[in-house]
Amino acid sequence: MTALDKYIRLEAEGQWRAHPDAEPIAVIVSFGDATLVFSGSSDAPLGHWSLAAVRVLDEADGRTSYAPDADGSETLEIADRDMVEAIGQITASLSKPRKRRLPLFPLISAGALVIALGAGLIWGPGMLRTHAYSLIPQEHAALWASAIRPRIPGESCQSLAGVEDFHALLARLAKDRQGAVTVHPLAGAKIAALPNGHVLLDSATFSAAASPTEAAAWIALAVELGPDESALKAHVEAMSLGEAVGFITTGEIREYELWDMVRRTVEEQTPVSADLAERAQGRLTTAKIATSAAVWESLGLTAPALDPDETFSPLSPSDWAALQTLCAER
């Protein structure tokens, strides 16, 4: 059992500030998929931080103040000692990558290299790369995601007026993926997954949504992305035979490789498969939200037809107006 598994059901009260001049907002803090999630009074998540990136800013008067990055402009203050201890244990386990190889990877030795190379010659490079990717443990994927995320330029969209409606719509479409999508500027990709499964939805693409239905379609597609659509998998699949053997025997990602994954994440749109689109459509159908033909067509997909009498707008006019301001304060 990992430290995160131990505390996955723990919740505590906290005070969140989006920036230093913002009024503190009372939130409920809990753990997501390798993330720290904080929700408002409506139970809709207001934000989520990568646990591997969380850092302590200050400890005073029985309260611990946290930030999601070195900037420290966004903060979360927690007094509950059980939650503080849990965050400490989890972040410590994530911030100390073990120097051994990935689980099941053999120790570096002449024999290990021969075995890996022999497997490559028998299976072929493609199967060897597939095998290498399958051996990556969740903790390493989370660490690489936390290394990639700060290297992506720009600021995430989180205006107070729009963030609650965004997360309410996200929760309606994907209660199983709350806190898993962030609206952030990209440079070519419309939706992009990180190695830990967290998804970035391009801010320009989302802001250009002409209706609540179109916004919902982007969210439905985004939540269906996962680690297998991330730049990490694309990176491993592009390895030569020698690189794949080296990766299997060391489990190492070098700095220039991280930057290449940043480039892939920001610039290259992962092809959206028919199966992924069908799952996204299933979420929209369950929520009785019509599919946006414009969104589907922008990704080279054919939007299925739904009976308009069986669908309705996912947001009220006032909530839609608020959601449109999500990126206004960047």
C-alpha positions in Angstrom: 0.0 0.0 0.0 1.3 3.4 -1.0 1.1 6.5 1.2 -1.6 7.8 -1.1 -3.6 4.6 -0.8 -3.5 5.0 3.0 -5.0 8.4 3.1 -7.2 8.4 0.0 -10.5 8.8 2.0 -9.2 11.5 4.3 -10.8 15.0 4.1 -10.1 18.2 6.0 -11.1 21.9 6.0 -8.8 24.5 4.5 -8.5 28.1 3.3 -7.7 28.7 -0.3 -6.5 31.9 -2.0 -6.2 32.0 -5.8 -3.7 34.9 -5.4 -2.3 37.0 -2.6 -4.9 39.7 -2.9 -7.9 37.3 -3.0 -10.2 36.7 -0.1 -9.7 33.3 1.5 -12.3 30.7 0.5 -13.3 27.9 2.8 -12.7 24.6 1.1 -12.7 20.8 1.7 -9.4 19.3 1.0 -9.1 15.7 -0.2 -6.9 13.5 -2.4 -7.4 12.6 -6.0 -5.4 10.7 -8.5 -1.9 11.9 -7.5 -3.5 15.3 -6.8 -4.6 17.4 -3.9 -8.2 18.5 -4.5 -10.0 21.3 -2.8 -13.8 21.8 -3.2 -16.2 24.6 -2.5 -19.6 24.6 -0.7 -21.3 23.0 -3.8 -18.8 20.1 -3.6 -17.5 21.1 -7.0 -13.7 21.1 -7.1 -12.2 24.6 -7.2 -8.8 23.4 -8.0 -6.3 20.6 -7.8 -2.5 20.4 -7.4 0.0 17.8 -8.4 1.0 16.1 -5.1 4.6 15.7 -6.4 4.8 19.5 -6.8 3.2 20.6 -3.5 5.5 22.5 -1.2 5.3 24.0 2.3 5.4 27.8 2.4 5.0 28.4 6.2 4.1 26.8 9.5 2.7 29.1 12.1 -0.1 29.3 14.7 -1.0 25.6 14.2 -1.5 26.1 10.5 0.5 24.9 7.5 0.5 26.9 4.3 1.1 25.2 1.0 1.7 26.2 -2.7 1.6 24.3 -5.9 4.8 25.8 -7.2 7.8 28.0 -6.4 5.9 31.1 -7.2 3.7 30.7 -4.1 1.0 33.2 -5.3 -1.8 30.5 -5.0 -1.9 29.1 -1.4 -3.8 26.6 0.7 -3.8 26.8 4.5 -4.6 23.7 6.6 -4.9 23.3 10.3 -6.0 19.7 10.5 -2.9 17.8 11.8 -3.9 14.4 10.3 -4.2 16.1 6.8 -0.9 17.9 7.3 0.8 14.6 8.2 -0.8 12.8 5.3 0.4 15.5 2.8 3.9 15.3 4.3 4.1 11.6 4.0 2.7 11.5 0.4 4.8 14.3 -0.9 7.9 12.9 0.7 7.3 9.5 -1.0 6.8 11.2 -4.3 9.7 13.6 -4.1 12.3 11.0 -3.4 12.5 8.8 -6.5 14.3 5.7 -5.6 17.7 5.2 -7.3 16.9 1.6 -8.2 15.5 0.7 -11.6 11.8 0.6 -12.3 10.0 -2.3 -10.6 10.7 -5.6 -12.5 13.7 -3.9 -14.3 16.8 -6.0 -13.9 19.9 -4.7 -12.3 22.4 -3.2 -14.7 24.9 -5.9 -15.7 26.2 -7.4 -18.8 23.7 -10.2 -18.4 20.8 -7.8 -18.1 21.8 -6.0 -21.2 22.1 -9.3 -23.1 18.7 -10.3 -22.0 17.1 -7.0 -23.0 18.9 -7.0 -26.3 17.9 -10.6 -27.0 14.3 -9.8 -26.2 14.5 -6.9 -28.7 15.9 -9.2 -31.4 13.2 -11.9 -30.8 10.2 -9.6 -30.3 11.3 -6.7 -32.5 11.7 -3.1 -31.5 7.9 -2.5 -31.5 7.1 -5.1 -28.9 10.2 -4.2 -26.9 9.0 -0.6 -26.7 5.5 -1.7 -25.7 7.0 -3.9 -23.0 9.2 -1.0 -21.7 6.1 1.3 -21.5 4.1 -1.4 -19.6 6.8 -1.6 -16.9 6.5 2.1 -15.9 5.1 2.3 -12.4 2.5 4.9 -11.4 4.9 6.7 -9.0 7.4 7.3 -11.8 4.7 8.5 -14.2 3.6 11.0 -11.5 7.1 12.2 -11.0 7.6 12.8 -14.7 4.2 14.5 -15.0 5.3 16.9 -12.1 8.5 17.6 -14.0 6.8 18.3 -17.3 4.0 20.4 -15.9 6.1 23.4 -14.6 8.0 23.5 -17.9 4.8 24.3 -19.8 4.6 28.1 -20.2 1.6 30.1 -19.3 -0.9 30.3 -16.5 -3.9 28.1 -15.9 -7.4 29.6 -16.1 -9.0 29.9 -12.7 -11.0 33.1 -12.4 -13.2 32.9 -9.3 -16.3 33.7 -11.4 -15.7 30.8 -13.8 -13.9 28.1 -11.9 -16.8 26.8 -9.9 -19.0 26.5 -13.0 -16.2 24.7 -14.8 -15.8 22.1 -12.1 -19.6 21.8 -11.7 -19.8 20.9 -15.4 -16.8 18.6 -15.1 -18.4 16.8 -12.1 -21.7 16.4 -14.0 -19.9 14.8 -16.9 -17.2 12.9 -15.0 -17.6 12.4 -11.3 -14.9 9.8 -11.6 -12.4 12.4 -12.9 -13.0 15.4 -10.7 -10.0 17.6 -10.6 -8.4 15.8 -13.6 -8.7 18.6 -16.2 -7.1 22.1 -16.2 -7.7 24.8 -18.8 -4.2 26.0 -19.8 -2.6 27.6 -22.9 -1.1 25.2 -25.3 0.4 25.8 -28.7 -1.2 23.5 -31.3 -2.7 20.7 -29.2 -6.3 21.2 -28.2 -6.3 18.6 -25.4 -3.2 16.9 -24.0 -2.7 14.3 -21.3 0.2 14.2 -18.8 1.9 10.9 -17.8 -0.2 10.7 -14.6 -3.4 11.0 -16.5 -4.1 14.7 -15.7 -5.4 16.5 -18.8 -4.7 20.0 -20.1 -7.5 21.6 -22.2 -6.2 24.5 -24.4 -7.4 27.8 -23.1 -7.8 29.4 -26.5 -9.8 26.4 -27.7 -12.1 26.3 -24.7 -12.6 30.1 -24.6 -13.7 30.0 -28.3 -16.5 27.6 -27.4 -19.7 29.2 -28.8 -22.1 27.5 -26.5 -22.4 25.5 -23.3 -22.9 22.4 -25.4 -19.5 23.0 -27.2 -17.8 23.6 -23.8 -19.3 20.4 -22.5 -18.1 18.4 -25.5 -14.5 19.6 -25.0 -14.6 18.5 -21.4 -16.2 15.1 -22.2 -13.4 14.5 -24.7 -10.7 15.7 -22.3 -11.7 13.4 -19.4 -11.4 10.4 -21.7 -7.7 11.0 -22.3 -5.3 9.1 -20.0 -1.6 8.2 -19.6 -1.7 6.2 -22.8 -2.4 9.4 -24.7 0.4 11.2 -23.1 3.8 12.4 -24.5 5.5 9.7 -22.4 4.0 6.9 -24.4 4.8 8.7 -27.6 8.3 9.2 -26.4 8.8 5.5 -25.6 7.2 4.4 -28.8 9.7 6.6 -30.8 12.8 5.0 -29.1 15.3 3.1 -31.1 16.1 -0.5 -30.1 19.2 0.7 -28.2 17.3 3.5 -26.4 14.5 1.1 -25.4 17.1 -1.4 -24.0 18.7 1.5 -22.1 15.4 2.6 -20.7 14.5 -0.9 -19.6 17.8 -1.4 -17.8 17.9 2.1 -16.1 14.4 3.6 -16.1 15.9 7.0 -16.7 14.5 10.0 -18.5 17.1 12.6 -19.3 16.6 16.4 -19.3 16.5 16.9 -23.0 13.9 14.0 -23.2 11.7 15.8 -20.7 11.8 18.9 -22.8 10.9 16.9 -25.9 7.9 15.6 -24.0 7.0 19.2 -23.1 7.1 20.0 -26.8 4.9 17.1 -27.7 2.4 17.9 -25.0 2.1 21.5 -26.0 2.3 21.2 -29.8 1.1 17.8 -30.9 -2.5 16.9 -30.8 -2.9 13.2 -29.9 -5.2 11.5 -32.5 -8.6 10.9 -30.9 -9.6 7.4 -31.6 -13.1 6.3 -32.4 -13.3 4.4 -29.2 -12.3 7.4 -27.1 -14.9 9.5 -28.9 -17.5 6.9 -28.3 -16.8 7.0 -24.6 -17.0 10.8 -24.6 -20.3 10.6 -26.4 -21.5 8.2 -23.8 -20.9 10.8 -21.1 -22.8 13.4 -23.0 -25.7 11.1 -23.6 -25.9 10.1 -20.0 -25.9 13.8 -19.0 -28.5 14.5 -21.8 -26.2 17.0 -23.5 -26.2 17.3 -27.3 -22.9 16.6 -29.1 -21.3 19.6 -30.6 -20.6 18.9 -34.3 -18.0 21.7 -34.4 -15.9 20.0 -31.7 -16.1 16.6 -33.2 -15.3 17.9 -36.7 -12.3 19.9 -35.5 -10.7 16.6 -34.4 -11.6 14.8 -37.7 -14.6 12.9 -36.1 -18.2 12.5 -37.2 -20.7 13.7 -34.5 -23.5 11.3 -33.9 -27.0 12.7 -34.0 -29.1 12.9 -30.9 -32.8 13.6 -30.5 -33.0 17.4 -29.6 -36.0 16.6 -27.4 -33.8 14.3 -25.3 -31.1 16.9 -24.6 -30.9 20.3 -22.9 -28.3 23.0 -22.2 -25.9 22.0 -19.5 -25.7 25.5 -18.0 -28.1 28.3 -17.3 -27.4 31.7 -19.1 -25.9 33.2 -15.9 -23.6 30.1 -15.3 -22.6 30.2 -19.0 -21.7 33.8 -18.7 -19.6 33.1 -15.6 -17.8 30.2 -17.3 -16.9 32.4 -20.2 -14.8 34.5 -17.8 -12.7 31.5 -16.7 -9.6 32.8 -18.5 -10.3 36.5 -18.0 -7.9 37.0 -15.1 -4.7 35.5 -16.5 
